[in-house]
Amino acid sequence: MIESRLARAISYVFHPLLIPSCILALMMTLDNFQYRSLPFTYNLALFGVVFLTTVLFPLFLIWILYHLRMISSVFMVNKEERFYPIFAISVFYYLTYFILKGVHPATIFSYYMLGATLLAILSMMMNFYRKISLHMIGIGSFTGLFLGLSLNFGLNLHVEIFSGILASGIIGFARLKLNSHHQTEIYSGFVMGVVVMATLITLL
């Protein structure tokens, strides 16, 4: 019982919709990026826009789909119900990329959002064949971003990369404990997130 509650709490804390906001908040604390030299109000406004378009808007739309009975649960348990929510998420992610691509301090993060859009589209396509783990794609994109930045720009981001790998093990355990996925769905989600995001960032 305790393990199940812990697994559910982990699934909430590391929900894939929260990953972009967490990445931006982390980048704002690191010396390798420009955010720390910017005014606090600027960073706060930037974070607010990202949180609005990648968390609040998608959650609101998922809530609408639930009340329209297009999905049976806001957690999208059934594979067949995932198409519309994931499609909506991909649209909001691309909107975030489009808004930020002309904002110089947010250039790298905007490319992350482009990669996240691509991952959402790929997961939507794969959903016709298998129920891949969105949680693992999310943490895989986190790991892939910092791995790609490290390889492309020679930045010392070993702590962030290791943290992503460690978090992936914790999240994978939680999803398996809740019987939300099979092991292959866990592994393939993480690998896809890492490979797609790292490749995109490396090619910048």
KEZARO-918325 format. One record per residue (C-alpha): residue in one letter; x, y, z. Coordinates in pm, 1 decimal, always signed. Layout:
+---+----------+----------+----------+
| r |     east |    north |       up |
+---+----------+----------+----------+
| A |        X |        Y |        Z |
...
+---+----------+----------+----------+
END
This chain:
+---+----------+----------+----------+
| r |     east |    north |       up |
+---+----------+----------+----------+
| M |     +0.0 |     +0.0 |     +0.0 |
| I |   +279.7 |   +244.3 |    +94.0 |
| E |   +472.8 |   +158.5 |   -222.9 |
| S |   +164.1 |   +218.2 |   -436.4 |
| R |   +104.3 |   +557.8 |   -275.9 |
| L |   +469.5 |   +648.3 |   -325.5 |
| A |   +453.3 |   +536.5 |   -688.6 |
| R |   +142.3 |   +748.1 |   -746.0 |
| A |   +308.4 |  +1051.9 |   -582.8 |
| I |   +615.1 |  +1006.6 |   -805.3 |
| S |   +390.4 |   +990.1 |  -1111.3 |
| Y |   +230.0 |  +1321.7 |  -1011.6 |
| V |   +557.2 |  +1500.0 |   -931.8 |
| F |   +722.7 |  +1385.0 |  -1254.7 |
| H |   +417.0 |  +1425.5 |  -1475.2 |
| P |   +533.8 |  +1477.0 |  -1836.5 |
| L |   +347.0 |  +1808.1 |  -1865.8 |
| L |   +561.3 |  +1949.8 |  -1585.1 |
| I |   +894.9 |  +1859.5 |  -1747.0 |
| P |   +927.4 |  +2168.5 |  -1974.6 |
| S |   +861.4 |  +2407.4 |  -1684.4 |
| C |  +1107.8 |  +2217.4 |  -1464.2 |
| I |  +1374.2 |  +2234.8 |  -1735.6 |
| L |  +1328.8 |  +2609.3 |  -1782.2 |
| A |  +1338.6 |  +2668.3 |  -1404.7 |
| L |  +1659.1 |  +2462.1 |  -1382.6 |
| M |  +1822.6 |  +2645.9 |  -1673.5 |
| M |  +1745.5 |  +2974.9 |  -1499.0 |
| T |  +1962.5 |  +2865.5 |  -1205.0 |
| L |  +2263.6 |  +2745.0 |  -1406.3 |
| D |  +2568.3 |  +2955.3 |  -1497.0 |
| N |  +2589.2 |  +2797.3 |  -1843.4 |
| F |  +2287.7 |  +2994.0 |  -1967.0 |
| Q |  +2199.5 |  +3364.5 |  -1978.8 |
| Y |  +1897.5 |  +3374.2 |  -1751.7 |
| R |  +2079.8 |  +3465.1 |  -1430.1 |
| S |  +2194.7 |  +3795.1 |  -1583.4 |
| L |  +1838.5 |  +3891.3 |  -1675.7 |
| P |  +1592.8 |  +4079.6 |  -1450.9 |
| F |  +1384.7 |  +3861.2 |  -1222.1 |
| T |  +1062.4 |  +4001.0 |  -1365.3 |
| Y |  +1171.4 |  +3899.5 |  -1717.3 |
| N |  +1242.5 |  +3542.2 |  -1609.3 |
| L |   +918.1 |  +3529.8 |  -1414.3 |
| A |   +718.2 |  +3643.2 |  -1717.6 |
| L |   +897.5 |  +3392.3 |  -1940.8 |
| F |   +830.3 |  +3110.1 |  -1696.1 |
| G |   +466.8 |  +3217.8 |  -1667.9 |
| V |   +417.0 |  +3197.6 |  -2045.0 |
| V |   +574.2 |  +2850.6 |  -2060.0 |
| F |   +373.9 |  +2721.6 |  -1763.5 |
| L |    +55.0 |  +2857.0 |  -1918.9 |
| T |   +107.0 |  +2701.1 |  -2262.1 |
| T |   +261.1 |  +2368.5 |  -2155.2 |
| V |    +68.5 |  +2292.9 |  -1834.7 |
| L |   -248.3 |  +2493.3 |  -1777.8 |
| F |   -380.7 |  +2501.9 |  -2134.4 |
| P |   -325.0 |  +2127.6 |  -2198.3 |
| L |   -476.7 |  +2034.6 |  -1861.2 |
| F |   -779.5 |  +2252.8 |  -1929.6 |
| L |   -832.2 |  +2089.2 |  -2267.9 |
| I |   -794.2 |  +1740.4 |  -2119.5 |
| W |  -1054.9 |  +1838.2 |  -1860.0 |
| I |  -1289.5 |  +1946.3 |  -2140.7 |
| L |  -1234.9 |  +1617.2 |  -2327.0 |
| Y |  -1317.2 |  +1430.3 |  -2008.3 |
| H |  -1643.6 |  +1617.5 |  -1958.7 |
| L |  -1732.1 |  +1563.6 |  -2324.6 |
| R |  -1680.3 |  +1191.2 |  -2255.4 |
| M |  -1415.1 |  +1168.9 |  -2525.6 |
| I |  -1183.1 |  +1019.8 |  -2264.4 |
| S |  -1282.9 |   +814.1 |  -1961.3 |
| S |  -1008.7 |   +945.0 |  -1732.8 |
| V |   -786.5 |  +1251.5 |  -1711.5 |
| F |   -497.4 |  +1006.5 |  -1670.0 |
| M |   -554.1 |   +865.5 |  -2022.3 |
| V |   -523.0 |   +506.3 |  -1906.8 |
| N |   -655.7 |   +352.0 |  -2228.0 |
| K |   -437.2 |   +359.3 |  -2537.8 |
| E |   -735.8 |   +435.8 |  -2761.6 |
| E |   -811.9 |   +760.0 |  -2575.0 |
| R |   -469.0 |   +916.5 |  -2608.8 |
| F |   -485.5 |  +1051.9 |  -2963.7 |
| Y |   -676.1 |  +1377.5 |  -2902.1 |
| P |   -497.8 |  +1476.6 |  -2577.4 |
| I |   -152.3 |  +1409.3 |  -2725.8 |
| F |   -244.9 |  +1594.0 |  -3044.4 |
| A |   -353.8 |  +1893.9 |  -2836.1 |
| I |    -31.5 |  +1879.2 |  -2635.7 |
| S |   +175.2 |  +1877.9 |  -2956.2 |
| V |    -11.6 |  +2188.8 |  -3076.2 |
| F |    +51.2 |  +2374.6 |  -2748.4 |
| Y |   +416.8 |  +2267.3 |  -2747.8 |
| Y |   +465.2 |  +2398.8 |  -3100.5 |
| L |   +287.9 |  +2720.5 |  -3000.0 |
| T |   +540.9 |  +2758.4 |  -2717.3 |
| Y |   +827.2 |  +2703.5 |  -2963.2 |
| F |   +676.9 |  +2958.4 |  -3203.4 |
| I |   +641.3 |  +3219.3 |  -2927.0 |
| L |   +995.2 |  +3171.3 |  -2795.3 |
| K |  +1195.3 |  +3116.0 |  -3115.0 |
| G |  +1249.0 |  +3490.6 |  -3160.7 |
| V |  +1340.8 |  +3548.2 |  -2795.6 |
| H |  +1721.2 |  +3539.0 |  -2785.9 |
| P |  +1774.6 |  +3428.4 |  -2421.3 |
| A |  +1527.9 |  +3143.1 |  -2473.0 |
| T |  +1675.5 |  +3010.4 |  -2800.2 |
| I |  +1800.5 |  +2680.3 |  -2659.7 |
| F |  +1481.8 |  +2621.8 |  -2465.7 |
| S |  +1275.9 |  +2696.0 |  -2777.5 |
| Y |  +1464.2 |  +2417.4 |  -2955.6 |
| Y |  +1380.0 |  +2189.6 |  -2664.3 |
| M |  +1012.9 |  +2273.3 |  -2720.5 |
| L |  +1053.4 |  +2190.3 |  -3089.5 |
| G |  +1197.3 |  +1854.1 |  -2987.8 |
| A |   +915.1 |  +1803.3 |  -2739.1 |
| T |   +666.4 |  +1873.2 |  -3017.8 |
| L |   +834.5 |  +1610.9 |  -3236.1 |
| L |   +828.9 |  +1360.0 |  -2949.9 |
| A |   +457.5 |  +1424.7 |  -2892.3 |
| I |   +385.7 |  +1362.8 |  -3261.1 |
| L |   +596.1 |  +1044.5 |  -3263.9 |
| S |   +425.3 |   +914.0 |  -2949.9 |
| M |    +86.3 |   +991.7 |  -3105.3 |
| M |   +180.7 |   +787.8 |  -3412.8 |
| M |   +323.6 |   +501.6 |  -3207.5 |
| N |     +9.2 |   +500.0 |  -2995.7 |
| F |   -172.2 |   +327.6 |  -3283.5 |
| Y |    +52.0 |    +25.5 |  -3222.9 |
| R |   +155.9 |    +35.4 |  -2857.4 |
| K |   +101.4 |   +232.6 |  -2537.3 |
| I |   +441.1 |   +393.7 |  -2489.4 |
| S |   +518.2 |   +563.9 |  -2157.6 |
| L |   +475.4 |   +941.0 |  -2177.5 |
| H |   +637.7 |   +977.3 |  -1836.3 |
| M |   +952.8 |   +809.1 |  -1965.2 |
| I |   +952.3 |  +1012.7 |  -2286.3 |
| G |   +937.0 |  +1324.8 |  -2069.3 |
| I |  +1231.0 |  +1236.2 |  -1846.8 |
| G |  +1413.6 |  +1101.1 |  -2151.8 |
| S |  +1377.4 |  +1441.1 |  -2318.8 |
| F |  +1523.1 |  +1602.3 |  -2005.1 |
| T |  +1825.8 |  +1372.0 |  -2015.9 |
| G |  +1861.7 |  +1405.9 |  -2392.7 |
| L |  +1856.9 |  +1786.0 |  -2378.1 |
| F |  +2149.6 |  +1811.8 |  -2137.9 |
| L |  +2334.2 |  +1525.8 |  -2308.8 |
| G |  +2299.8 |  +1703.7 |  -2644.3 |
| L |  +2413.1 |  +2036.5 |  -2496.6 |
| S |  +2712.9 |  +1865.8 |  -2338.0 |
| L |  +2814.0 |  +1695.6 |  -2663.1 |
| N |  +2750.7 |  +1996.1 |  -2888.2 |
| F |  +2884.1 |  +2281.8 |  -2677.6 |
| G |  +3121.2 |  +2101.7 |  -2440.6 |
| L |  +2928.4 |  +2218.4 |  -2133.0 |
| N |  +2981.1 |  +2050.1 |  -1798.4 |
| L |  +2631.0 |  +1914.4 |  -1740.5 |
| H |  +2720.4 |  +1579.0 |  -1586.2 |
| V |  +2509.4 |  +1641.1 |  -1276.6 |
| E |  +2200.5 |  +1716.3 |  -1485.1 |
| I |  +2255.7 |  +1412.2 |  -1708.2 |
| F |  +2308.7 |  +1182.6 |  -1410.9 |
| S |  +2003.6 |  +1330.1 |  -1237.4 |
| G |  +1794.3 |  +1253.9 |  -1546.0 |
| I |  +1914.1 |   +893.7 |  -1553.5 |
| L |  +1849.9 |   +853.1 |  -1179.4 |
| A |  +1503.3 |  +1007.1 |  -1210.6 |
| S |  +1424.4 |   +775.5 |  -1501.7 |
| G |  +1487.4 |   +474.0 |  -1278.1 |
| I |  +1261.0 |   +615.0 |  -1006.9 |
| I |   +984.7 |   +700.6 |  -1254.0 |
| G |  +1016.0 |   +366.2 |  -1430.0 |
| F |   +973.4 |   +188.0 |  -1097.3 |
| A |   +664.4 |   +396.2 |  -1019.4 |
| R |   +498.2 |   +328.6 |  -1353.9 |
| L |   +565.6 |    -44.9 |  -1327.5 |
| K |   +442.8 |    -53.1 |   -967.5 |
| L |   +113.8 |   +103.1 |  -1076.7 |
| N |    +84.5 |   -150.9 |  -1361.5 |
| S |    +54.7 |   +139.8 |  -1603.7 |
| H |   +307.6 |     -3.7 |  -1849.0 |
| H |   +510.3 |   -309.4 |  -1942.7 |
| Q |   +889.8 |   -296.9 |  -1923.4 |
| T |   +929.9 |   -258.9 |  -2299.9 |
| E |   +700.3 |    +46.1 |  -2294.9 |
| I |   +912.0 |   +196.6 |  -2016.7 |
| Y |  +1247.1 |   +137.1 |  -2186.0 |
| S |  +1133.8 |   +238.3 |  -2534.6 |
| G |   +984.2 |   +562.9 |  -2401.9 |
| F |  +1306.7 |   +664.3 |  -2229.1 |
| V |  +1527.5 |   +569.9 |  -2523.3 |
| M |  +1305.9 |   +757.0 |  -2768.0 |
| G |  +1308.7 |  +1069.7 |  -2549.8 |
| V |  +1687.5 |  +1066.0 |  -2511.3 |
| V |  +1774.5 |   +983.9 |  -2872.4 |
| V |  +1534.2 |  +1227.1 |  -3041.3 |
| M |  +1615.5 |  +1520.4 |  -2812.0 |
| A |  +1992.7 |  +1463.0 |  -2800.6 |
| T |  +2006.3 |  +1427.3 |  -3178.7 |
| L |  +1811.4 |  +1748.4 |  -3235.3 |
| I |  +2023.7 |  +1950.6 |  -2991.3 |
| T |  +2348.4 |  +1805.0 |  -3130.0 |
| L |  +2249.9 |  +1914.0 |  -3481.0 |
| L |  +2196.9 |  +2278.4 |  -3376.9 |
+---+----------+----------+----------+
END
